[in-house]
C-alpha cells in the first residue's frame, strides 16, 4: 500500500471514533427533548455510553488481534459499528439509544486498537511518532467539520438521521479495508491465545515504567479533552448564546489541534518526542490554571475562552501522538495487547474523568478550567514517573 494511502486509511479508521462523538454535539438538546431527559447535564450520557463501550472493549481486541491477526478483527469491528448505527437510528427511548451507543463504541474500539497496532507493526521510534502525527493531522479534520455536519442534518431532518451518516461511514471503511488493507502481523509473530499469555502481556504493559507513566499521562490529558467535549455544547450555547453558530467556533478550535499535529510531524524527528510533548504539557497545565482563574474572577469572555481553548487543543496536538508512541515503544512484541491496555485505560479513564467534571457544570467555565488544571498537573506527575524525575530527555533504560 502506498504510504499516503496508509496514513489516510489509519486516520480515517481513528476518525470514526471522533465522528461518532462530535457529530452528536449539536443534537444533544433535541435528543434530550425527544427522550425526556430533564437534567441538561444528563444529556452527556449519550456521549459517555459510547465512550464506555469504546474504552472497555479495547482490552479484549488486543489479545485477539495478537493471536489471529489484525485484518479479520478490524473487519468484524467495523461491521458491528455499522449494525449499532442502525440500532441507534431506530431508537425511540433513552435506554435503547444508550445500549446502541454502547455497542457502537464496542465496534469502534477495534478500529482504535488495530490502527495503532498496524502502525506499530510497520514503524518504530521517531518514525512511528511522525506517522502518528500525520495520522492525527488528517484525523483532526473530522472534529473540525463533524459538528457542522451534525447541525446541517438537524436543519434538514431530525436527530435520528445523524446515525445514517455514521452507518454510511462505517460501511465505506469496511469496504475500503476489506479491499486494500493487508495483514500486517505474520503468523510466526502471533501470540498464543490463552489466559496465562494474556495476563502476562497485561502485566508487562503496566509494569513497564515508560509505558505506565505515559499511559497515565494520556489518561489525564484525555480527562481534560473529554471534559471539554461533554461541556462544549452547553458552554457555547448556554453561556455564550452561539446557537447554530456553535459548530463554527468549535471547528476553529479544532483547527488549532490539527495545525499542531502537522507541526509535530515536521518537528518530531529533529526535536524529539519528549521535548515537544513535555513542553506542550506545561503549556496545557498553565492554560488550564489561567482559564480557572479567569472564570473564578467572573470573567466569561467568548474571545478569551476561545483563545485559551485553542491553545489547549494545540497542546493536545503535540501530546497525543507522542505520548502514545512513547508508551508503545518498549512493547513491540505485544503491540496488539499493549495497545488494547493503553486504549482501555486512557479512554475509559479519560471518559470517567470527563464525566465527573461534566456533572459539575454550573453555567460557568470554572469546572472546565479546573479540569484542565488538575488533570494537567496529573499528566506532569505521570511524566516524572515515566522518566524517573526527568523531563525533556529520554532515559537509557525503561
HELIX and SHEET records of a PDB file:
HELIX    1   1 UNK A    3  UNK A   22  1                                  20    
HELIX    2   2 UNK A   25  UNK A   27  5                                   3    
HELIX    3   3 UNK A   28  UNK A   34  1                                   7    
HELIX    4   4 UNK A   40  UNK A   44  5                                   5    
HELIX    5   5 UNK A   45  UNK A   68  1                                  24    
HELIX    6   6 UNK A   71  UNK A   89  1                                  19    
HELIX    7   7 UNK A   94  UNK A  122  1                                  29    
HELIX    8   8 UNK A  125  UNK A  156  1                                  32    
HELIX    9   9 UNK A  159  UNK A  161  5                                   3    
HELIX   10  10 UNK A  162  UNK A  180  1                                  19    
HELIX   11  11 UNK A  187  UNK A  189  5                                   3    
HELIX   12  12 UNK A  195  UNK A  207  1                                  13    
HELIX   13  13 UNK A  209  UNK A  233  1                                  25    
HELIX   14  14 UNK A  234  UNK A  239  3                                   6    
HELIX   15  15 UNK A  243  UNK A  245  5                                   3    
HELIX   16  16 UNK A  246  UNK A  271  1                                  26    
HELIX   17  17 UNK A  273  UNK A  296  1                                  24    
HELIX   18  18 UNK A  302  UNK A  329  1                                  28    
HELIX   19  19 UNK A  332  UNK A  334  5                                   3    
HELIX   20  20 UNK A  335  UNK A  358  1                                  24    
HELIX   21  21 UNK A  366  UNK A  386  1                                  21    
END                                                                             
